[in-house]
Amino acid sequence: MARKSNLKIIPLGGLNEIGKNITVFEYKDDIIVLDCGLAFPEDEMLGVDLVIPDTTYLVKNKEKIKAIVLTHGHEDHIGALPYVLREINAPVYGTKLTLGLVGNKLKEHGLLSKVKLKRSQPGDVVSLGAFKVEFIRSTHSIADSVAIAIHTPVGVVVHTGDFKIDYTPIEGEMIDLARFGQLGKMGVLALMADSTNVERAGYTMSERTVGEAFEEIFRYCNQRILVATFASNVHRVQQVINAAVNYGRKVAICGRSMVNVVNVAMELGYLSVPEGTLIDIDDIKRYKSNQIVIVTTGSQGEPMSALTRMAFSDHRKVEIVTGDLVIISANPIPGNEKLISKVINELFKRGADVIYESLADIHVSGHACKEELKLIHSLVKPKYFIPVHGEYRHLKQHANLAESMGMKKQNIFVMDIGNILEMNEKSAKKAGSVSAGKVLVDGLGVGDVGNIVLRDRKHLAQDGLIVVVVTISGENGQVIAGPDIISRGFVYVRESEALMEEVRGVTKTALEECEEKKITDWSTIKAKVKDRLSQFLYGKTKRKPMILPVIMEI
């Protein structure tokens, strides 16, 4: 009997970070990709719009790729698809709402006609080369989420996707725990499970508790209500609509991504909106304050989002007025706390009342807490365990949790992106790595902003720029005009004329030295000017602006 090959599991994103989730499963000449998400830029990534995974490995092996399989429609799981599908031709499998959101995204990028979107539903099993991919019903903070069981020649790998155990979901049935249990009885080679909330004890509250909080707030409010939440949280939007209908209010949708998601969700039947409830944002002035609810983006304080623009009186259609009630129905994503705090402060200054997460039960997480994770572990009973979806501390805590439930330490693998985990029925081991990391998207440029560009941007942002312009004779190398000094973001020239004169003097001295030594090579002259000015400016100001000498020859 021919010896079986090893299964390779290669995460290209989503580990030691929040976002850009993407994992490669490879067996012989077949590859399937699970999820394909983006991340949002960190503070030091100046000017960068999005961060996507480095998919060099996939591009090199594109003939092997049988499909991209999606667990749900959040940006950190589908957002990189338009960029990756330019390089790779593979069908995309997902549930109805997930593909609806993907279709919208591909349409914007002009790729919709080129990509095969294959709709699946919980219970479906799809054959993709050496793999059979099974979709398992799950619950999360977006409708139509699934876990995935990958049946491979060496055993079954269960990937939970993002999940929580909600016994009373807003729409559809609860997570299919029975199927997890059946797979556990049959024998599961490896479990890959969501680690986001592993530090939280107990259970995540049901989404329905938010609906009850909305009902309570709407009942006693006689002013206009604005609700900011994640655009993708269709169940949350549904509960806002339900409360609005119960208390005779019209609903206006604000923010591009919110409008897109609501349109897709209504089209596909995931949002139930009674006739006449939705009104255009332009028509809100026709109604009294107590007849209106505005559902908007901006729950994370994003600088260009609708709520932020309203808070800073920069929105063309909605002005925050005294008495408005603003509900921020979301938890701050780590790192966004300051942005949200700033927006809340501005809203209060405009005379609005603001209810945010710490004041009421207006948000619940979409991720499983410790007890729910224990339940999944005890149902699946895997031989090997790989914690996924989280920063290093989350992965480590999840590994500890698995160990506390009786798993052998040597069977638990805390991975990093790019690591290759090779496994079969008898053994598993890390076996090298592939190229992985961040690709930065800035405007239409993908990957053209790297570490050097970011370093320069940071330098410019911190210390500014000095441009030195000199005109030199082509015949004898003498200075004909200049040096002229231009300062941007360093000092204001008019207020620092004495300093600028000194800069001019230092530049002249450097140029005269070059002339005396008969140095005519431009790069040497520039380096000399740069060095002299750097030393002088640091001694004078303790700052290091970027210095750009410009030499013109006549």
TIRO-711576 format. One record per residue (C-alpha): residue number from 1; residue in one letter; x, y, z. Coordinates in Angstrom, 1 decimal. Layout:
# TIRO-711576
LUMLO   nr  rest      c1      c2      c3
LUMLO  NUM     A       X       Y       Z
...
//
This chain:
# TIRO-711576
LUMLO   nr  rest      c1      c2      c3
LUMLO    1     M     0.0     0.0     0.0
LUMLO    2     A     1.4     3.4    -1.0
LUMLO    3     R     2.4     5.6     1.9
LUMLO    4     K     0.2     8.6     2.5
LUMLO    5     S     1.7    12.1     2.2
LUMLO    6     N     1.5    14.6     5.0
LUMLO    7     L    -1.2    17.3     5.3
LUMLO    8     K     0.3    20.8     5.4
LUMLO    9     I    -1.4    23.6     7.3
LUMLO   10     I     0.1    27.0     6.6
LUMLO   11     P    -1.5    30.2     8.2
LUMLO   12     L    -0.7    33.2     6.1
LUMLO   13     G    -2.4    35.7     8.4
LUMLO   14     G    -4.6    35.9    11.5
LUMLO   15     L    -2.1    34.7    14.1
LUMLO   16     N    -0.4    37.1    16.5
LUMLO   17     E    -2.7    39.8    15.1
LUMLO   18     I    -6.3    40.6    14.8
LUMLO   19     G    -7.4    40.6    11.1
LUMLO   20     K    -6.3    39.3     7.7
LUMLO   21     N    -7.3    35.7     8.4
LUMLO   22     I    -6.2    33.3     5.7
LUMLO   23     T    -5.0    29.7     6.0
LUMLO   24     V    -3.7    27.3     3.4
LUMLO   25     F    -4.4    23.5     3.5
LUMLO   26     E    -2.2    21.5     1.2
LUMLO   27     Y    -2.1    17.8     0.4
LUMLO   28     K     0.2    16.6    -2.5
LUMLO   29     D    -0.9    18.7    -5.5
LUMLO   30     D    -4.1    20.1    -4.0
LUMLO   31     I    -4.6    23.3    -2.1
LUMLO   32     I    -7.6    24.9    -0.5
LUMLO   33     V    -7.6    28.4     1.1
LUMLO   34     L    -9.8    29.1     4.1
LUMLO   35     D   -10.8    32.8     4.3
LUMLO   36     C    -9.0    35.8     2.7
LUMLO   37     G    -9.3    38.8     5.0
LUMLO   38     L    -7.7    42.2     5.5
LUMLO   39     A    -6.6    44.2     8.5
LUMLO   40     F    -6.8    47.9     9.2
LUMLO   41     P    -3.6    49.9     9.4
LUMLO   42     E    -1.8    50.6    12.7
LUMLO   43     D    -1.1    54.2    13.7
LUMLO   44     E     2.5    54.2    12.4
LUMLO   45     M     1.4    53.1     8.9
LUMLO   46     L     0.9    56.7     7.8
LUMLO   47     G    -1.3    57.1     4.8
LUMLO   48     V    -2.0    53.4     4.4
LUMLO   49     D    -5.6    52.4     3.7
LUMLO   50     L    -5.6    48.7     4.2
LUMLO   51     V    -3.3    45.8     5.1
LUMLO   52     I    -3.6    42.5     3.2
LUMLO   53     P    -1.7    39.2     3.6
LUMLO   54     D     1.4    38.4     1.6
LUMLO   55     T     0.1    35.7    -0.8
LUMLO   56     T     3.4    35.0    -2.6
LUMLO   57     Y     3.2    31.3    -1.7
LUMLO   58     L    -0.3    31.1    -3.3
LUMLO   59     V     0.8    32.9    -6.4
LUMLO   60     K     3.7    30.5    -6.8
LUMLO   61     N     1.4    27.5    -6.4
LUMLO   62     K    -1.7    28.9    -8.1
LUMLO   63     E    -2.1    25.8   -10.4
LUMLO   64     K    -2.7    23.7    -7.2
LUMLO   65     I    -5.5    25.9    -5.8
LUMLO   66     K    -8.9    24.2    -6.0
LUMLO   67     A   -10.9    26.8    -4.2
LUMLO   68     I   -11.1    29.6    -1.6
LUMLO   69     V   -13.6    28.7     1.1
LUMLO   70     L   -15.2    31.4     3.3
LUMLO   71     T   -16.5    31.1     6.9
LUMLO   72     H   -18.5    34.4     7.0
LUMLO   73     G   -18.7    37.9     5.5
LUMLO   74     H   -16.6    40.0     7.9
LUMLO   75     E   -13.9    42.2     6.3
LUMLO   76     D   -11.1    40.4     8.2
LUMLO   77     H   -12.2    37.2     6.4
LUMLO   78     I   -13.3    38.4     2.9
LUMLO   79     G   -11.7    41.9     2.5
LUMLO   80     A    -8.5    40.9     0.6
LUMLO   81     L   -10.4    38.8    -2.0
LUMLO   82     P   -10.4    41.5    -4.7
LUMLO   83     Y    -6.6    41.9    -4.4
LUMLO   84     V    -5.9    38.1    -4.2
LUMLO   85     L    -8.3    37.2    -7.0
LUMLO   86     R    -6.4    39.4    -9.4
LUMLO   87     E    -3.4    37.1    -9.1
LUMLO   88     I    -5.2    33.8    -8.6
LUMLO   89     N    -8.0    32.2   -10.6
LUMLO   90     A   -10.0    30.0    -8.1
LUMLO   91     P   -13.7    29.5    -7.4
LUMLO   92     V   -15.0    31.0    -4.1
LUMLO   93     Y   -17.3    29.0    -1.9
LUMLO   94     G   -19.5    30.5     0.8
LUMLO   95     T   -23.0    30.9     2.2
LUMLO   96     K   -25.7    33.1     0.7
LUMLO   97     L   -25.1    36.4     2.6
LUMLO   98     T   -21.3    35.9     2.6
LUMLO   99     L   -21.3    35.6    -1.2
LUMLO  100     G   -23.7    38.5    -1.5
LUMLO  101     L   -21.2    40.7     0.3
LUMLO  102     V   -18.3    39.3    -1.7
LUMLO  103     G   -20.2    39.9    -5.0
LUMLO  104     N   -20.7    43.6    -4.0
LUMLO  105     K   -17.0    43.9    -3.3
LUMLO  106     L   -15.9    42.2    -6.6
LUMLO  107     K   -18.3    44.4    -8.5
LUMLO  108     E   -16.6    47.5    -7.2
LUMLO  109     H   -13.2    46.2    -8.4
LUMLO  110     G   -14.6    45.1   -11.8
LUMLO  111     L   -13.9    41.4   -11.1
LUMLO  112     L   -17.4    40.0   -10.6
LUMLO  113     S   -17.7    38.5   -14.2
LUMLO  114     K   -14.3    36.8   -13.8
LUMLO  115     V   -14.8    34.9   -10.5
LUMLO  116     K   -17.0    31.8   -10.0
LUMLO  117     L   -19.0    32.3    -6.8
LUMLO  118     K   -20.3    28.9    -5.6
LUMLO  119     R   -23.1    29.1    -3.0
LUMLO  120     S   -23.2    26.5    -0.2
LUMLO  121     Q   -25.3    26.0     2.9
LUMLO  122     P   -24.8    24.3     6.3
LUMLO  123     G   -24.8    20.5     5.8
LUMLO  124     D   -23.2    20.7     2.3
LUMLO  125     V   -20.1    18.7     1.5
LUMLO  126     V   -18.0    19.8    -1.4
LUMLO  127     S   -15.3    17.7    -3.1
LUMLO  128     L   -12.2    19.8    -3.9
LUMLO  129     G    -9.4    17.6    -5.1
LUMLO  130     A    -8.1    15.5    -2.2
LUMLO  131     F   -10.3    17.4     0.2
LUMLO  132     K   -14.0    17.2     1.1
LUMLO  133     V   -15.1    20.4     2.7
LUMLO  134     E   -18.1    20.3     5.0
LUMLO  135     F   -20.1    23.4     6.0
LUMLO  136     I   -21.4    23.3     9.7
LUMLO  137     R   -24.0    25.8    10.9
LUMLO  138     S   -22.5    28.3    13.4
LUMLO  139     T   -23.5    31.5    15.2
LUMLO  140     H   -21.5    34.8    15.2
LUMLO  141     S   -22.2    38.5    14.9
LUMLO  142     I   -23.1    38.2    11.3
LUMLO  143     A   -25.7    36.0     9.7
LUMLO  144     D   -24.8    32.9     7.7
LUMLO  145     S   -21.6    32.0     9.6
LUMLO  146     V   -20.2    28.5     9.3
LUMLO  147     A   -17.6    26.3    10.8
LUMLO  148     I   -15.7    24.1     8.4
LUMLO  149     A   -14.7    20.4     8.6
LUMLO  150     I   -12.0    19.5     6.1
LUMLO  151     H   -12.0    15.8     5.4
LUMLO  152     T    -8.5    14.9     4.2
LUMLO  153     P    -6.8    11.6     3.4
LUMLO  154     V    -5.0    11.7     6.8
LUMLO  155     G    -8.0    12.8     8.9
LUMLO  156     V   -10.5    15.5     9.7
LUMLO  157     V    -9.5    19.1    10.5
LUMLO  158     V   -12.2    21.2    12.2
LUMLO  159     H   -12.0    25.0    11.9
LUMLO  160     T   -14.5    26.8    14.0
LUMLO  161     G   -14.3    30.1    12.1
LUMLO  162     D   -15.4    33.0    14.3
LUMLO  163     F   -18.2    31.7    16.6
LUMLO  164     K   -20.1    31.9    19.8
LUMLO  165     I   -22.7    29.5    21.2
LUMLO  166     D   -26.0    31.5    21.0
LUMLO  167     Y   -28.9    29.4    22.1
LUMLO  168     T   -31.4    32.1    21.1
LUMLO  169     P   -30.1    33.5    17.8
LUMLO  170     I   -32.0    36.3    16.1
LUMLO  171     E   -32.4    34.4    12.8
LUMLO  172     G   -32.2    30.7    12.0
LUMLO  173     E   -31.1    27.8    14.2
LUMLO  174     M   -28.4    27.7    16.8
LUMLO  175     I   -24.9    26.4    16.2
LUMLO  176     D   -24.9    22.7    15.2
LUMLO  177     L   -23.3    21.3    18.3
LUMLO  178     A   -24.6    17.8    17.4
LUMLO  179     R   -22.4    17.7    14.3
LUMLO  180     F   -19.3    18.8    16.3
LUMLO  181     G   -20.1    15.9    18.6
LUMLO  182     Q   -20.5    13.4    15.8
LUMLO  183     L   -17.2    14.4    14.2
LUMLO  184     G   -15.6    14.1    17.7
LUMLO  185     K   -16.9    10.5    18.0
LUMLO  186     M   -15.7     9.6    14.5
LUMLO  187     G   -12.3    11.0    15.4
LUMLO  188     V   -10.8    14.5    14.6
LUMLO  189     L    -7.2    14.9    13.7
LUMLO  190     A    -6.9    18.6    14.5
LUMLO  191     L    -9.0    21.4    15.8
LUMLO  192     M    -8.4    25.1    14.9
LUMLO  193     A   -10.5    27.3    17.2
LUMLO  194     D   -11.2    31.1    17.6
LUMLO  195     S    -9.2    32.5    20.5
LUMLO  196     T   -10.4    36.1    20.6
LUMLO  197     N   -12.3    35.9    23.9
LUMLO  198     V   -10.3    33.2    25.6
LUMLO  199     E    -9.4    35.6    28.4
LUMLO  200     R   -13.1    36.2    29.3
LUMLO  201     A   -14.6    33.8    31.8
LUMLO  202     G   -18.1    32.3    31.4
LUMLO  203     Y   -20.3    32.6    28.4
LUMLO  204     T   -21.0    35.3    25.8
LUMLO  205     M   -24.5    36.9    26.1
LUMLO  206     S   -27.1    36.2    23.5
LUMLO  207     E   -27.6    38.8    20.8
LUMLO  208     R   -31.3    39.0    22.0
LUMLO  209     T   -30.2    40.8    25.1
LUMLO  210     V   -29.2    43.8    22.9
LUMLO  211     G   -32.7    43.8    21.4
LUMLO  212     E   -34.2    44.0    24.9
LUMLO  213     A   -31.9    46.9    25.8
LUMLO  214     F   -33.0    48.7    22.6
LUMLO  215     E   -36.7    48.2    23.4
LUMLO  216     E   -36.1    49.7    26.9
LUMLO  217     I   -34.2    52.7    25.5
LUMLO  218     F   -36.7    53.4    22.7
LUMLO  219     R   -39.7    53.2    25.0
LUMLO  220     Y   -38.6    56.2    27.1
LUMLO  221     C   -36.9    58.4    24.4
LUMLO  222     N   -38.8    61.3    22.9
LUMLO  223     Q   -35.9    62.6    20.8
LUMLO  224     R   -34.2    61.5    17.6
LUMLO  225     I   -32.1    58.3    18.0
LUMLO  226     L   -28.9    57.5    16.2
LUMLO  227     V   -27.4    54.0    16.5
LUMLO  228     A   -23.8    53.4    15.4
LUMLO  229     T   -22.9    49.7    14.9
LUMLO  230     F   -20.8    47.5    12.6
LUMLO  231     A   -22.3    47.5     9.1
LUMLO  232     S   -22.0    43.8     8.8
LUMLO  233     N   -24.0    43.1    12.0
LUMLO  234     V   -27.3    42.4    10.2
LUMLO  235     H   -28.9    41.0    13.3
LUMLO  236     R   -28.1    44.2    15.3
LUMLO  237     V   -29.6    46.3    12.5
LUMLO  238     Q   -32.7    44.0    12.5
LUMLO  239     Q   -33.2    44.6    16.2
LUMLO  240     V   -32.9    48.4    15.7
LUMLO  241     I   -35.5    48.2    13.0
LUMLO  242     N   -37.8    46.0    15.2
LUMLO  243     A   -37.6    48.5    18.1
LUMLO  244     A   -38.2    51.4    15.6
LUMLO  245     V   -41.3    49.7    14.2
LUMLO  246     N   -42.6    49.0    17.7
LUMLO  247     Y   -42.4    52.6    18.7
LUMLO  248     G   -43.6    54.2    15.4
LUMLO  249     R   -40.3    55.5    14.1
LUMLO  250     K   -38.9    55.6    10.5
LUMLO  251     V   -35.4    54.3     9.9
LUMLO  252     A   -32.8    56.1     7.7
LUMLO  253     I   -29.5    54.4     6.9
LUMLO  254     C   -26.3    56.4     6.8
LUMLO  255     G   -22.7    55.5     5.7
LUMLO  256     R   -21.6    53.8     2.5
LUMLO  257     S   -20.8    50.4     3.9
LUMLO  258     M   -24.0    50.3     6.0
LUMLO  259     V   -26.1    51.2     2.9
LUMLO  260     N   -24.3    48.4     0.9
LUMLO  261     V   -24.8    45.7     3.6
LUMLO  262     V   -28.5    46.6     4.3
LUMLO  263     N   -29.3    46.5     0.5
LUMLO  264     V   -27.6    43.1     0.1
LUMLO  265     A   -29.2    41.7     3.3
LUMLO  266     M   -32.7    42.9     2.3
LUMLO  267     E   -32.3    41.5    -1.3
LUMLO  268     L   -31.3    38.1     0.1
LUMLO  269     G   -34.0    38.0     2.8
LUMLO  270     Y   -31.7    38.4     5.8
LUMLO  271     L   -33.4    41.7     6.9
LUMLO  272     S   -37.1    41.9     7.4
LUMLO  273     V   -38.2    45.5     7.0
LUMLO  274     P   -42.0    46.4     7.0
LUMLO  275     E   -43.1    48.4     4.0
LUMLO  276     G   -42.7    52.2     4.6
LUMLO  277     T   -40.2    51.8     7.5
LUMLO  278     L   -37.0    52.8     5.6
LUMLO  279     I   -36.7    56.4     4.4
LUMLO  280     D   -34.0    58.2     2.5
LUMLO  281     I   -31.5    60.1     4.6
LUMLO  282     D   -32.4    63.3     2.6
LUMLO  283     D   -36.0    63.0     4.0
LUMLO  284     I   -35.3    63.1     7.7
LUMLO  285     K   -36.2    66.8     8.0
LUMLO  286     R   -39.8    66.0     7.1
LUMLO  287     Y   -40.3    64.1    10.3
LUMLO  288     K   -40.4    65.1    14.0
LUMLO  289     S   -37.4    64.1    16.1
LUMLO  290     N   -39.4    61.4    17.9
LUMLO  291     Q   -40.3    59.7    14.6
LUMLO  292     I   -36.7    59.1    13.4
LUMLO  293     V   -34.0    56.5    14.0
LUMLO  294     I   -30.7    56.8    12.0
LUMLO  295     V   -28.6    53.7    11.7
LUMLO  296     T   -25.0    54.7    10.9
LUMLO  297     T   -21.4    53.5    10.6
LUMLO  298     G   -18.6    54.9    12.8
LUMLO  299     S   -18.9    52.7    16.0
LUMLO  300     Q   -15.1    52.6    16.0
LUMLO  301     G   -14.5    56.3    15.7
LUMLO  302     E   -13.0    55.9    12.2
LUMLO  303     P   -11.9    59.4    11.0
LUMLO  304     M   -13.9    59.3     7.8
LUMLO  305     S   -17.0    57.5     9.1
LUMLO  306     A   -20.5    59.0     9.1
LUMLO  307     L   -20.7    59.3    12.9
LUMLO  308     T   -17.3    61.0    13.3
LUMLO  309     R   -18.2    63.5    10.6
LUMLO  310     M   -21.6    64.2    12.4
LUMLO  311     A   -19.7    64.6    15.7
LUMLO  312     F   -17.4    67.2    14.1
LUMLO  313     S   -20.2    69.0    12.2
LUMLO  314     D   -18.7    67.8     8.9
LUMLO  315     H   -21.6    65.7     7.6
LUMLO  316     R   -23.6    67.1     4.7
LUMLO  317     K   -26.9    65.5     5.6
LUMLO  318     V   -27.0    65.0     9.4
LUMLO  319     E   -26.4    67.7    12.0
LUMLO  320     I   -26.2    66.6    15.7
LUMLO  321     V   -28.6    68.8    17.8
LUMLO  322     T   -29.2    69.2    21.5
LUMLO  323     G   -31.3    66.3    22.8
LUMLO  324     D   -30.2    63.7    20.2
LUMLO  325     L   -29.7    60.3    21.7
LUMLO  326     V   -26.6    58.5    20.2
LUMLO  327     I   -26.2    54.7    21.0
LUMLO  328     I   -22.8    53.3    20.2
LUMLO  329     S   -23.5    49.6    19.9
LUMLO  330     A   -20.1    48.1    19.6
LUMLO  331     N   -17.0    47.3    21.7
LUMLO  332     P   -13.8    49.2    20.8
LUMLO  333     I   -11.4    47.1    18.7
LUMLO  334     P    -8.1    47.2    20.6
LUMLO  335     G    -6.3    50.4    19.6
LUMLO  336     N    -9.5    52.3    18.7
LUMLO  337     E   -10.3    53.4    22.3
LUMLO  338     K    -8.9    57.0    21.8
LUMLO  339     L   -10.7    57.5    18.6
LUMLO  340     I   -14.1    56.5    20.1
LUMLO  341     S   -13.4    58.5    23.2
LUMLO  342     K   -12.8    61.6    21.0
LUMLO  343     V   -16.1    61.1    19.1
LUMLO  344     I   -18.1    60.6    22.4
LUMLO  345     N   -16.6    63.8    23.8
LUMLO  346     E   -17.6    65.8    20.7
LUMLO  347     L   -21.1    64.3    20.7
LUMLO  348     F   -21.6    65.4    24.3
LUMLO  349     K   -20.2    68.9    23.4
LUMLO  350     R   -22.9    69.1    20.7
LUMLO  351     G   -25.6    68.5    23.3
LUMLO  352     A   -26.3    64.9    22.5
LUMLO  353     D   -26.9    62.2    25.1
LUMLO  354     V   -24.6    59.2    24.4
LUMLO  355     I   -25.1    55.6    25.6
LUMLO  356     Y   -22.0    53.5    25.0
LUMLO  357     E   -21.0    49.9    26.0
LUMLO  358     S   -20.0    50.6    29.5
LUMLO  359     L   -23.3    52.3    30.3
LUMLO  360     A   -25.8    49.7    29.1
LUMLO  361     D   -26.2    46.2    27.5
LUMLO  362     I   -26.1    47.6    24.0
LUMLO  363     H   -23.4    45.3    22.7
LUMLO  364     V   -22.5    41.7    23.0
LUMLO  365     S   -19.4    40.0    21.5
LUMLO  366     G   -19.6    37.6    18.5
LUMLO  367     H   -16.8    35.5    20.0
LUMLO  368     A   -16.9    32.5    22.4
LUMLO  369     C   -15.8    33.0    26.0
LUMLO  370     K   -13.9    30.4    28.0
LUMLO  371     E   -16.8    28.0    28.9
LUMLO  372     E   -18.0    27.9    25.2
LUMLO  373     L   -14.5    27.1    24.1
LUMLO  374     K   -14.3    24.3    26.6
LUMLO  375     L   -17.6    22.9    25.3
LUMLO  376     I   -16.2    22.8    21.7
LUMLO  377     H   -13.0    21.1    22.9
LUMLO  378     S   -14.9    18.5    24.8
LUMLO  379     L   -17.2    17.7    21.9
LUMLO  380     V   -14.5    17.6    19.1
LUMLO  381     K   -11.9    15.7    21.2
LUMLO  382     P    -9.0    16.5    18.7
LUMLO  383     K    -5.7    14.7    18.6
LUMLO  384     Y    -3.9    18.0    17.8
LUMLO  385     F    -4.9    21.6    18.6
LUMLO  386     I    -3.9    24.9    16.8
LUMLO  387     P    -5.3    28.0    18.5
LUMLO  388     V    -6.2    30.7    15.8
LUMLO  389     H    -7.6    34.2    15.5
LUMLO  390     G    -5.9    36.3    18.1
LUMLO  391     E    -2.8    38.0    19.3
LUMLO  392     Y     0.0    35.9    20.9
LUMLO  393     R    -1.4    36.2    24.4
LUMLO  394     H    -4.8    34.9    23.1
LUMLO  395     L    -3.2    31.9    21.4
LUMLO  396     K    -1.1    31.1    24.4
LUMLO  397     Q    -4.0    31.3    26.8
LUMLO  398     H    -6.1    29.1    24.5
LUMLO  399     A    -3.2    26.6    24.4
LUMLO  400     N    -3.2    26.6    28.2
LUMLO  401     L    -6.9    26.0    28.3
LUMLO  402     A    -6.6    23.0    26.0
LUMLO  403     E    -3.8    21.6    28.2
LUMLO  404     S    -6.0    22.1    31.3
LUMLO  405     M    -8.6    19.9    29.6
LUMLO  406     G    -6.1    17.0    29.3
LUMLO  407     M    -4.5    17.6    25.9
LUMLO  408     K    -0.8    16.7    25.7
LUMLO  409     K     1.5    19.7    25.5
LUMLO  410     Q     3.4    18.3    22.5
LUMLO  411     N     0.1    18.0    20.6
LUMLO  412     I    -0.7    21.7    20.9
LUMLO  413     F     0.9    24.1    18.3
LUMLO  414     V     1.0    27.8    18.8
LUMLO  415     M     1.9    28.9    15.3
LUMLO  416     D     3.0    32.1    13.6
LUMLO  417     I     2.1    33.2    10.1
LUMLO  418     G     4.2    31.5     7.5
LUMLO  419     N     4.9    28.4     9.6
LUMLO  420     I     4.3    25.1     8.0
LUMLO  421     L     2.6    22.4    10.2
LUMLO  422     E     2.9    18.9     8.7
LUMLO  423     M     0.7    16.2    10.1
LUMLO  424     N    -0.6    12.7     9.5
LUMLO  425     E    -2.6    10.2    11.6
LUMLO  426     K     0.5     9.4    13.8
LUMLO  427     S     2.5    12.6    14.1
LUMLO  428     A     2.6    16.4    13.7
LUMLO  429     K     5.6    18.8    13.5
LUMLO  430     K     6.5    22.3    12.4
LUMLO  431     A     8.5    21.9     9.2
LUMLO  432     G    10.0    25.2     8.0
LUMLO  433     S     8.1    28.3     6.8
LUMLO  434     V     7.0    30.2     3.7
LUMLO  435     S     7.1    33.9     3.0
LUMLO  436     A     4.3    35.7     4.8
LUMLO  437     G     3.6    39.1     6.2
LUMLO  438     K     1.9    42.4     5.4
LUMLO  439     V     1.2    44.0     2.0
LUMLO  440     L     0.1    47.6     2.3
LUMLO  441     V    -2.6    49.1     0.1
LUMLO  442     D    -2.4    52.9    -0.4
LUMLO  443     G    -4.9    54.2    -2.8
LUMLO  444     L    -4.5    52.2    -6.0
LUMLO  445     G    -1.0    51.0    -5.1
LUMLO  446     V    -0.8    47.5    -3.7
LUMLO  447     G     2.6    46.6    -2.1
LUMLO  448     D     4.4    49.7    -3.4
LUMLO  449     V     4.6    51.2     0.1
LUMLO  450     G     7.2    49.3     2.1
LUMLO  451     N     9.2    49.8     5.2
LUMLO  452     I    11.5    52.4     3.6
LUMLO  453     V     8.6    54.5     2.4
LUMLO  454     L     6.9    54.2     5.9
LUMLO  455     R    10.2    55.1     7.6
LUMLO  456     D    10.4    58.3     5.3
LUMLO  457     R     6.8    59.2     6.1
LUMLO  458     K     7.4    58.8     9.8
LUMLO  459     H    10.5    60.9     9.5
LUMLO  460     L     8.6    63.6     7.6
LUMLO  461     A     5.7    63.5    10.1
LUMLO  462     Q     8.1    63.8    13.1
LUMLO  463     D    10.7    66.3    12.0
LUMLO  464     G     9.6    67.8     8.7
LUMLO  465     L    11.6    68.6     5.6
LUMLO  466     I    14.3    71.1     4.4
LUMLO  467     V    14.9    71.5     0.7
LUMLO  468     V    18.1    73.2    -0.4
LUMLO  469     V    18.1    74.5    -4.0
LUMLO  470     V    21.4    75.5    -5.7
LUMLO  471     T    22.2    76.4    -9.3
LUMLO  472     I    25.7    75.5   -10.4
LUMLO  473     S    27.6    76.4   -13.6
LUMLO  474     G    28.2    73.5   -15.9
LUMLO  475     E    31.5    74.9   -17.1
LUMLO  476     N    33.4    75.5   -13.9
LUMLO  477     G    31.1    74.2   -11.0
LUMLO  478     Q    30.7    77.6    -9.5
LUMLO  479     V    27.5    78.5    -7.6
LUMLO  480     I    25.4    80.8    -9.8
LUMLO  481     A    22.3    81.1    -7.7
LUMLO  482     G    21.2    80.1    -4.2
LUMLO  483     P    21.3    78.3    -2.0
LUMLO  484     D    17.5    78.8    -1.5
LUMLO  485     I    16.1    77.1     1.6
LUMLO  486     I    12.5    75.7     1.7
LUMLO  487     S    11.1    74.4     5.0
LUMLO  488     R     8.1    72.2     5.3
LUMLO  489     G     6.9    70.9     8.7
LUMLO  490     F    10.2    71.9    10.3
LUMLO  491     V    10.0    75.6    11.1
LUMLO  492     Y     8.0    78.5     9.7
LUMLO  493     V    10.5    80.4     7.6
LUMLO  494     R     9.2    83.9     8.4
LUMLO  495     E     9.4    83.3    12.1
LUMLO  496     S    12.9    81.7    11.9
LUMLO  497     E    14.7    84.0     9.5
LUMLO  498     A    17.9    84.0    11.6
LUMLO  499     L    18.0    80.2    11.6
LUMLO  500     M    17.4    80.1     7.8
LUMLO  501     E    20.3    82.6     7.3
LUMLO  502     E    22.5    80.3     9.3
LUMLO  503     V    21.4    77.3     7.2
LUMLO  504     R    22.2    79.2     4.1
LUMLO  505     G    25.7    80.1     5.5
LUMLO  506     V    26.4    76.4     6.4
LUMLO  507     T    25.3    75.3     2.9
LUMLO  508     K    27.5    77.9     1.2
LUMLO  509     T    30.6    76.8     3.3
LUMLO  510     A    30.0    73.2     2.3
LUMLO  511     L    29.7    74.2    -1.4
LUMLO  512     E    32.8    76.3    -1.3
LUMLO  513     E    34.8    73.4     0.2
LUMLO  514     C    33.6    71.2    -2.7
LUMLO  515     E    34.7    73.9    -5.1
LUMLO  516     E    38.2    74.2    -3.6
LUMLO  517     K    38.7    70.4    -3.6
LUMLO  518     K    37.5    70.3    -7.3
LUMLO  519     I    34.6    68.0    -6.4
LUMLO  520     T    32.1    68.0    -9.3
LUMLO  521     D    30.3    64.7    -8.6
LUMLO  522     W    26.7    65.7    -7.7
LUMLO  523     S    26.1    62.8    -5.3
LUMLO  524     T    29.2    63.7    -3.3
LUMLO  525     I    28.2    67.4    -3.2
LUMLO  526     K    24.7    66.5    -2.0
LUMLO  527     A    26.1    64.1     0.6
LUMLO  528     K    28.5    66.9     1.9
LUMLO  529     V    25.6    69.4     2.1
LUMLO  530     K    23.4    66.9     3.8
LUMLO  531     D    26.0    65.9     6.5
LUMLO  532     R    26.9    69.5     7.3
LUMLO  533     L    23.3    70.6     7.6
LUMLO  534     S    22.3    67.5     9.7
LUMLO  535     Q    25.0    68.2    12.2
LUMLO  536     F    24.3    71.9    12.4
LUMLO  537     L    20.4    71.6    12.7
LUMLO  538     Y    20.7    68.9    15.3
LUMLO  539     G    23.1    71.0    17.4
LUMLO  540     K    20.9    74.0    17.0
LUMLO  541     T    17.4    72.5    17.4
LUMLO  542     K    17.8    68.8    18.6
LUMLO  543     R    15.7    67.9    15.6
LUMLO  544     K    16.6    65.8    12.5
LUMLO  545     P    14.5    67.0     9.5
LUMLO  546     M    14.8    65.2     6.2
LUMLO  547     I    17.2    67.2     4.1
LUMLO  548     L    16.8    67.2     0.3
LUMLO  549     P    19.6    69.0    -1.7
LUMLO  550     V    18.5    69.9    -5.2
LUMLO  551     I    21.3    70.8    -7.7
LUMLO  552     M    20.5    72.4   -11.0
LUMLO  553     E    23.1    72.9   -13.7
LUMLO  554     I    23.3    75.7   -16.2
//
